[in-house]
């Protein structure tokens, strides 16, 4: 069980790592000779925003935590928090990839970035926004109790559950992404979904508390239907992202796919193992 001291250590450690990442990115930007592009500026700003949000969350005083909010697993059991870390990692990687343009490592970094965005960042981010506001509109106590308002101010709530949406849409406008084969992408997404589901069930079996109060309202059969329907929604969001990407960048994607085919055998091997 997380104590206030443990959360304080987690917060300080997380703040240090995020701050280190920001400084490292700034250092890299200073020493890489290139002209800034729209995508570079966008990625650096988005990374800075998510770094600020995560650091603001980590800086919260553990003594002010609502009772039971971080029982077992701390913030790492909440999909919202995991999504913030996911967005932070992606935009950091995207910024580094932009700054490394023209180097040998850029092609592999691009493949990692495209895989991360297409399979995880967009569908998971959109799922968090969609599901949160649907449940919030029905009964906020099931997903975001009023008692949390004193701990998370409105701007922080929107930074976690609203602003993710326009930032993701903006990513489609500034840069195209090469999607993997649909079946491969959906398999990877399914593995991640089952992993998070297993984590949620483990928390419940360990301490007898559901991560989200909503889950306690369902029978075993109802939970199964809920989990299947959620995975169906995430799958549709993946396909939506693929469609949006093609609608915006149809011709450019053809060029990117041709460049992808020009990877050396060693680069292809490394890319396929990611």
DRENVEX-117843 format. One line per field, with one value per residue: residue number from 1; residue in one letter; x, y, z of N, C-alpha, C in turn. Coordinates in steps of 0.2 Angstrom, whole numbers, plus 5000, padded with zeros to 4 digits. Example, Ala and Ser with C-alpha at 12.3 -4.5 7.8 and 13.67 -1.06 7.14 Angstrom:
pos: [1 2]
code: [A S]
n_u: [5066 5064]
n_v: [4972 4989]
n_w: [5039 5035]
ca_u: [5062 5068]
ca_v: [4978 4995]
ca_w: [5039 5036]
c_u: [5066 5064]
c_v: [4984 5000]
c_w: [5039 5039]
This chain:
pos: [1 2 3 4 5 6 7 8 9 10 11 12 13 14 15 16 17 18 19 20 21 22 23 24 25 26 27 28 29 30 31 32 33 34 35 36 37 38 39 40 41 42 43 44 45 46 47 48 49 50 51 52 53 54 55 56 57 58 59 60 61 62 63 64 65 66 67 68 69 70 71 72 73 74 75 76 77 78 79 80 81 82 83 84 85 86 87 88 89 90 91 92 93 94 95 96 97 98 99 100 101 102 103 104 105 106 107 108 109 110 111 112 113 114 115 116 117 118 119 120 121 122 123 124 125 126 127 128 129 130 131 132 133 134 135 136 137 138 139 140 141 142 143 144 145 146 147 148 149 150 151 152 153 154 155 156 157 158 159 160 161 162 163 164 165 166 167 168 169 170 171 172 173 174 175 176 177 178 179 180 181 182 183 184 185 186 187 188 189 190 191 192 193 194 195 196 197 198 199 200 201 202 203 204 205 206 207 208 209 210 211 212 213 214 215 216 217 218 219 220 221 222 223 224 225 226 227 228 229 230 231 232 233 234 235 236 237 238 239 240 241 242 243 244 245 246 247 248 249 250 251 252 253 254 255 256 257 258 259 260 261 262 263 264 265 266 267 268 269 270 271 272 273 274]
code: [X X X X X X X X X X X X X X X X X X X X X X X X X X X X X X X X X X X X X X X X X X X X X X X X X X X X X X X X X X X X X X X X X X X X X X X X X X X X X X X X X X X X X X X X X X X X X X X X X X X X X X X X X X X X X X X X X X X X X X X X X X X X X X X X X X X X X X X X X X X X X X X X X X X X X X X X X X X X X X X X X X X X X X X X X X X X X X X X X X X X X X X X X X X X X X X X X X X X X X X X X X X X X X X X X X X X X X X X X X X X X X X X X X X X X X X X X X X X X X X X X X X X X X X X X X X X X X X X X X X X X X X X X X X X X X X X X X]
n_u: [5004 5002 5011 5011 5024 5030 5024 5028 5042 5041 5035 5045 5056 5050 5048 5062 5066 5058 5062 5075 5074 5068 5078 5089 5083 5083 5096 5100 5093 5100 5113 5111 5112 5101 5086 5072 5056 5039 5033 5043 5044 5031 5031 5041 5034 5023 5029 5035 5023 5017 5027 5026 5013 5014 5025 5018 5008 5016 5022 5012 5007 5008 5001 4989 4981 4966 4957 4962 4964 4976 4979 4988 4998 4998 4998 5000 4991 4980 4973 4972 4984 4994 4992 4996 5010 5013 5010 5019 5031 5030 5030 5042 5050 5047 5051 5065 5067 5064 5074 5085 5085 5090 5101 5109 5102 5089 5079 5076 5072 5061 5052 5050 5043 5032 5026 5023 5014 5003 4999 4997 4997 4988 4975 4974 4974 4963 4953 4954 4949 4936 4929 4930 4923 4911 4907 4908 4898 4887 4887 4897 4903 4907 4918 4926 4926 4918 4926 4939 4941 4946 4959 4964 4964 4953 4959 4969 4962 4956 4968 4972 4961 4955 4962 4971 4964 4963 4977 4982 4975 4981 4993 4991 4990 5002 5012 5014 5011 5017 5008 5008 5005 4987 4983 4994 4995 4983 4985 4996 4990 4980 4987 4992 4981 4975 4985 4984 4971 4973 4981 4972 4963 4972 4975 4962 4960 4971 4969 4955 4948 4941 4949 4942 4927 4915 4916 4913 4899 4895 4891 4900 4898 4894 4905 4914 4907 4908 4922 4925 4918 4925 4937 4933 4929 4942 4948 4941 4945 4958 4957 4951 4960 4970 4963 4961 4974 4977 4968 4972 4986 4987 4995 5008 5010 5013 5025 5033 5031 5039 5051 5053 5054 5067 5076 5090 5095 5099 5094 5080 5079 5081 5070 5060 5060 5056]
n_v: [4994 5011 5023 5040 5044 5036 5040 5053 5051 5044 5055 5065 5058 5056 5069 5073 5065 5069 5083 5081 5075 5086 5095 5088 5087 5101 5103 5095 5101 5113 5109 5102 5105 5112 5118 5124 5115 5115 5104 5100 5111 5109 5097 5099 5109 5102 5091 5098 5103 5092 5087 5097 5095 5082 5084 5094 5086 5076 5085 5086 5087 5073 5072 5078 5070 5063 5051 5034 5035 5032 5019 5005 5002 5015 5030 5023 5014 5019 5023 5035 5042 5033 5036 5049 5048 5040 5049 5059 5052 5049 5062 5067 5058 5060 5073 5072 5064 5072 5082 5074 5072 5067 5060 5043 5036 5041 5035 5023 5028 5035 5024 5019 5029 5031 5018 5019 5029 5026 5013 5014 5028 5036 5028 5024 5037 5044 5035 5037 5050 5050 5039 5044 5057 5052 5044 5053 5062 5055 5050 5057 5053 5040 5040 5051 5057 5071 5075 5075 5087 5097 5093 5090 5104 5112 5115 5105 5094 5095 5095 5082 5075 5082 5091 5082 5077 5088 5090 5077 5077 5088 5082 5074 5083 5090 5080 5065 5048 5031 5017 5001 4984 4981 4970 4966 4978 4978 4966 4970 4980 4973 4965 4975 4980 4969 4967 4978 4976 4964 4970 4978 4969 4962 4971 4973 4959 4959 4970 4971 4982 4990 4999 5008 5014 5012 4999 4990 4989 4980 4963 4947 4942 4954 4962 4956 4958 4972 4974 4968 4976 4988 4985 4984 4997 5003 4997 5001 5015 5014 5010 5022 5031 5027 5029 5043 5047 5043 5050 5063 5063 5056 5055 5058 5048 5037 5040 5039 5026 5021 5025 5018 5005 5006 5004 4997 4979 4977 4988 4985 4973 4977 4986 4978 4971 4979]
n_w: [5000 4996 5005 5011 5012 5003 4991 4990 4988 4975 4968 4969 4962 4950 4945 4944 4934 4923 4922 4919 4907 4899 4900 4893 4880 4877 4877 4866 4856 4855 4850 4838 4821 4812 4803 4811 4810 4806 4812 4821 4830 4835 4841 4851 4859 4863 4870 4880 4886 4891 4900 4909 4914 4920 4929 4937 4943 4950 4959 4969 4986 4996 5008 5006 4998 4992 5002 5000 4986 4980 4984 4984 4971 4967 4957 4945 4942 4936 4920 4915 4920 4915 4902 4901 4903 4892 4881 4884 4882 4869 4862 4866 4860 4847 4845 4847 4836 4825 4827 4824 4811 4795 4799 4801 4811 4811 4803 4809 4821 4817 4813 4825 4831 4823 4825 4839 4839 4831 4835 4849 4855 4849 4849 4862 4869 4864 4868 4882 4883 4877 4884 4898 4898 4894 4904 4915 4911 4914 4927 4938 4950 4948 4941 4943 4957 4966 4977 4973 4967 4975 4975 4962 4952 4940 4928 4928 4927 4914 4907 4908 4903 4892 4884 4878 4866 4856 4854 4849 4837 4831 4828 4818 4808 4806 4803 4793 4796 4795 4796 4803 4796 4797 4804 4812 4820 4827 4834 4843 4850 4856 4865 4873 4879 4885 4895 4903 4908 4915 4925 4931 4937 4945 4955 4960 4966 4975 4984 4985 4980 4966 4953 4946 4952 4945 4940 4950 4949 4941 4936 4935 4922 4916 4918 4909 4897 4897 4896 4884 4875 4877 4872 4859 4855 4857 4846 4835 4836 4833 4819 4815 4817 4807 4796 4796 4795 4782 4775 4776 4772 4761 4748 4752 4760 4752 4747 4759 4761 4751 4754 4766 4761 4756 4767 4774 4775 4789 4796 4793 4801 4814 4815 4814 4826 4835]
ca_u: [5000 5007 5011 5012 5031 5032 5021 5033 5048 5039 5034 5052 5060 5047 5050 5069 5067 5055 5066 5081 5072 5067 5085 5092 5080 5085 5103 5101 5091 5105 5119 5110 5112 5095 5081 5066 5051 5032 5033 5048 5041 5025 5033 5044 5029 5019 5033 5035 5017 5015 5031 5024 5008 5017 5028 5013 5005 5021 5023 5007 5009 5005 4996 4982 4978 4960 4958 4961 4965 4983 4980 4991 4999 4999 4995 5001 4985 4975 4974 4974 4991 4998 4991 5000 5017 5013 5010 5025 5036 5029 5031 5049 5053 5045 5055 5072 5068 5065 5081 5090 5084 5096 5106 5107 5097 5083 5074 5074 5068 5054 5048 5048 5038 5026 5023 5020 5008 4998 4996 4996 4996 4981 4969 4973 4973 4956 4949 4953 4945 4930 4926 4930 4918 4904 4905 4907 4891 4882 4888 4905 4906 4909 4925 4930 4922 4919 4931 4945 4941 4951 4966 4966 4960 4949 4964 4973 4957 4956 4974 4972 4955 4952 4967 4974 4961 4966 4984 4982 4972 4986 4999 4989 4991 5009 5016 5011 5013 5017 5005 5010 4999 4982 4982 4999 4994 4978 4987 5000 4985 4976 4991 4993 4974 4975 4990 4981 4965 4976 4984 4966 4960 4976 4974 4956 4961 4975 4966 4948 4946 4942 4952 4936 4921 4910 4917 4910 4892 4894 4892 4906 4896 4894 4912 4916 4904 4911 4929 4925 4916 4930 4942 4930 4930 4949 4950 4938 4949 4964 4955 4949 4967 4973 4959 4962 4981 4977 4964 4976 4992 4987 5000 5014 5011 5016 5033 5036 5032 5044 5057 5053 5056 5074 5080 5095 5093 5100 5089 5074 5079 5080 5064 5055 5060 5053]
ca_v: [5000 5017 5028 5047 5045 5033 5044 5058 5049 5044 5062 5068 5055 5057 5076 5074 5062 5073 5089 5079 5074 5092 5099 5085 5089 5107 5103 5092 5105 5118 5107 5100 5111 5111 5123 5121 5115 5116 5097 5100 5116 5107 5091 5101 5112 5096 5088 5103 5104 5085 5087 5102 5092 5077 5087 5097 5080 5074 5089 5087 5085 5067 5073 5081 5065 5060 5044 5028 5036 5029 5013 4999 5004 5023 5033 5019 5009 5023 5023 5042 5043 5030 5039 5055 5046 5038 5055 5062 5048 5049 5068 5067 5054 5064 5079 5070 5061 5078 5085 5070 5071 5066 5055 5036 5034 5044 5030 5018 5032 5036 5018 5018 5034 5029 5012 5021 5034 5023 5008 5016 5035 5039 5025 5025 5044 5045 5031 5040 5056 5048 5036 5048 5061 5049 5042 5059 5065 5050 5051 5059 5049 5033 5040 5057 5060 5078 5076 5076 5094 5100 5090 5092 5109 5111 5115 5099 5089 5096 5093 5075 5072 5085 5093 5076 5076 5092 5089 5072 5079 5092 5078 5072 5089 5092 5075 5059 5042 5025 5012 4994 4980 4981 4964 4967 4983 4976 4961 4973 4984 4969 4963 4980 4980 4963 4968 4983 4973 4960 4974 4981 4963 4960 4976 4971 4953 4961 4974 4971 4988 4992 5005 5013 5012 5009 4992 4987 4989 4974 4956 4944 4942 4961 4964 4953 4962 4979 4973 4966 4982 4993 4983 4985 5004 5005 4994 5006 5021 5013 5011 5029 5035 5025 5032 5050 5048 5042 5056 5070 5062 5050 5055 5058 5041 5033 5042 5037 5019 5019 5026 5013 4999 5007 5002 4992 4973 4977 4992 4982 4968 4981 4989 4973 4968 4984]
ca_w: [5000 4995 5010 5009 5011 4996 4985 4990 4984 4968 4965 4968 4957 4943 4943 4942 4928 4918 4921 4916 4900 4896 4899 4888 4874 4875 4875 4860 4851 4854 4847 4832 4817 4807 4803 4814 4805 4810 4816 4827 4835 4838 4845 4857 4863 4866 4875 4886 4890 4895 4905 4914 4918 4924 4935 4942 4946 4954 4964 4974 4992 4997 5013 5003 4994 4995 5005 4995 4979 4978 4988 4980 4964 4966 4951 4940 4940 4932 4913 4913 4921 4910 4895 4901 4902 4885 4877 4886 4879 4861 4859 4867 4854 4840 4845 4846 4829 4821 4828 4821 4803 4790 4802 4800 4816 4810 4800 4814 4826 4813 4813 4832 4832 4819 4828 4845 4838 4827 4839 4856 4857 4847 4851 4870 4871 4862 4872 4888 4883 4875 4890 4904 4898 4894 4911 4919 4910 4917 4935 4939 4955 4946 4938 4945 4962 4968 4982 4970 4964 4979 4974 4955 4949 4934 4922 4928 4924 4907 4904 4907 4899 4887 4879 4874 4860 4850 4853 4845 4830 4828 4826 4811 4803 4806 4801 4792 4800 4792 4800 4802 4794 4802 4809 4817 4824 4832 4839 4848 4854 4860 4870 4878 4882 4890 4900 4907 4911 4920 4930 4935 4940 4950 4960 4964 4969 4980 4990 4985 4977 4959 4951 4945 4956 4940 4939 4955 4948 4936 4938 4931 4915 4914 4917 4903 4891 4897 4894 4876 4872 4877 4867 4852 4854 4855 4839 4830 4836 4829 4812 4813 4816 4801 4790 4796 4793 4775 4772 4777 4770 4756 4743 4756 4763 4746 4747 4765 4761 4746 4758 4771 4757 4755 4772 4773 4779 4796 4798 4793 4806 4820 4815 4815 4833 4840]
c_u: [5004 5006 5012 5020 5033 5030 5026 5039 5047 5038 5041 5056 5057 5049 5057 5070 5064 5059 5072 5080 5071 5074 5089 5090 5082 5092 5104 5099 5096 5111 5117 5109 5106 5090 5075 5060 5044 5032 5037 5046 5035 5026 5036 5039 5025 5022 5033 5029 5015 5020 5029 5018 5010 5020 5023 5010 5010 5023 5018 5009 5005 5000 4989 4979 4971 4961 4957 4963 4971 4984 4982 4992 5000 4995 4995 4996 4980 4977 4975 4981 4995 4998 4996 5007 5018 5014 5017 5031 5036 5032 5039 5053 5053 5050 5062 5072 5068 5071 5087 5089 5090 5102 5104 5102 5090 5077 5072 5070 5061 5050 5046 5042 5032 5022 5020 5014 5002 4994 4994 4994 4989 4975 4968 4971 4966 4951 4948 4949 4938 4926 4925 4924 4911 4902 4904 4900 4886 4882 4895 4907 4909 4916 4929 4926 4923 4924 4938 4946 4946 4958 4968 4961 4958 4954 4968 4968 4957 4963 4975 4967 4952 4957 4971 4971 4963 4973 4986 4980 4977 4992 4997 4991 4998 5014 5013 5014 5012 5014 5007 5004 4994 4982 4988 4998 4989 4980 4991 4995 4981 4980 4992 4986 4973 4979 4987 4975 4968 4978 4978 4963 4965 4976 4967 4957 4966 4973 4958 4944 4946 4945 4947 4930 4915 4911 4914 4902 4890 4895 4898 4904 4896 4901 4915 4914 4907 4918 4930 4923 4921 4935 4940 4931 4937 4951 4947 4942 4955 4963 4954 4956 4970 4969 4960 4969 4981 4973 4968 4983 4993 4993 5007 5016 5015 5023 5036 5036 5037 5051 5058 5056 5064 5078 5085 5093 5094 5095 5082 5073 5078 5073 5059 5055 5058 5046]
c_v: [5006 5022 5035 5048 5042 5037 5050 5057 5047 5050 5065 5065 5056 5064 5077 5071 5066 5079 5087 5078 5081 5096 5095 5086 5096 5107 5100 5097 5111 5116 5103 5105 5109 5117 5120 5121 5115 5109 5098 5105 5113 5101 5094 5105 5107 5093 5092 5103 5097 5085 5092 5099 5087 5079 5091 5091 5077 5078 5090 5084 5079 5067 5075 5076 5063 5053 5039 5029 5033 5023 5008 5002 5011 5025 5028 5014 5013 5024 5031 5044 5040 5033 5045 5053 5044 5044 5059 5059 5049 5056 5070 5064 5057 5070 5077 5067 5067 5081 5080 5068 5072 5062 5048 5033 5036 5039 5026 5022 5034 5030 5017 5023 5033 5023 5014 5025 5030 5017 5009 5023 5037 5035 5025 5032 5046 5041 5034 5046 5054 5044 5040 5053 5058 5047 5048 5062 5061 5051 5051 5055 5043 5034 5046 5060 5067 5080 5077 5083 5098 5099 5092 5098 5108 5111 5108 5093 5089 5094 5086 5072 5076 5088 5088 5076 5081 5091 5083 5073 5083 5088 5075 5077 5091 5086 5068 5053 5035 5020 5005 4990 4980 4976 4964 4972 4982 4971 4965 4977 4979 4966 4968 4980 4975 4964 4973 4980 4968 4964 4976 4975 4961 4965 4974 4964 4954 4965 4974 4978 4989 4998 5010 5010 5009 5002 4987 4986 4983 4967 4953 4944 4950 4964 4962 4956 4969 4979 4972 4973 4987 4992 4985 4992 5006 5002 4999 5013 5020 5013 5018 5032 5033 5028 5040 5051 5048 5048 5062 5069 5057 5050 5055 5051 5036 5034 5039 5029 5017 5020 5020 5006 5000 5006 4997 4986 4974 4982 4989 4977 4972 4984 4984 4970 4973 4983]
c_w: [5000 5002 5007 5008 5004 4990 4985 4986 4977 4965 4964 4962 4950 4941 4941 4935 4922 4917 4918 4908 4896 4895 4894 4881 4872 4873 4868 4854 4849 4850 4840 4827 4812 4808 4806 4809 4810 4815 4822 4832 4839 4843 4852 4862 4867 4871 4881 4890 4894 4901 4911 4918 4922 4930 4940 4946 4952 4960 4970 4980 4994 5003 5011 4999 4997 4997 5000 4988 4976 4982 4983 4973 4962 4960 4945 4938 4936 4925 4911 4914 4916 4904 4895 4900 4895 4880 4878 4882 4871 4859 4861 4861 4848 4840 4843 4838 4824 4821 4825 4814 4799 4793 4801 4805 4815 4807 4805 4820 4823 4814 4820 4834 4829 4823 4835 4844 4836 4832 4846 4858 4855 4849 4859 4872 4869 4866 4879 4888 4882 4881 4896 4903 4897 4901 4916 4918 4913 4924 4936 4945 4954 4943 4940 4951 4964 4973 4979 4967 4968 4978 4967 4953 4942 4928 4922 4925 4917 4903 4903 4903 4894 4881 4875 4867 4855 4849 4848 4838 4827 4825 4819 4806 4802 4803 4799 4796 4796 4797 4798 4798 4799 4807 4814 4822 4829 4837 4845 4852 4859 4866 4876 4882 4887 4896 4905 4911 4916 4926 4935 4939 4946 4956 4964 4968 4975 4986 4990 4983 4970 4958 4950 4948 4951 4939 4944 4954 4944 4939 4934 4924 4912 4913 4910 4897 4891 4894 4886 4872 4872 4872 4860 4850 4853 4848 4834 4830 4833 4822 4810 4812 4809 4795 4790 4793 4785 4772 4771 4772 4764 4751 4746 4758 4758 4746 4753 4764 4756 4750 4763 4767 4756 4761 4771 4777 4786 4799 4799 4799 4813 4821 4817 4822 4837 4841]
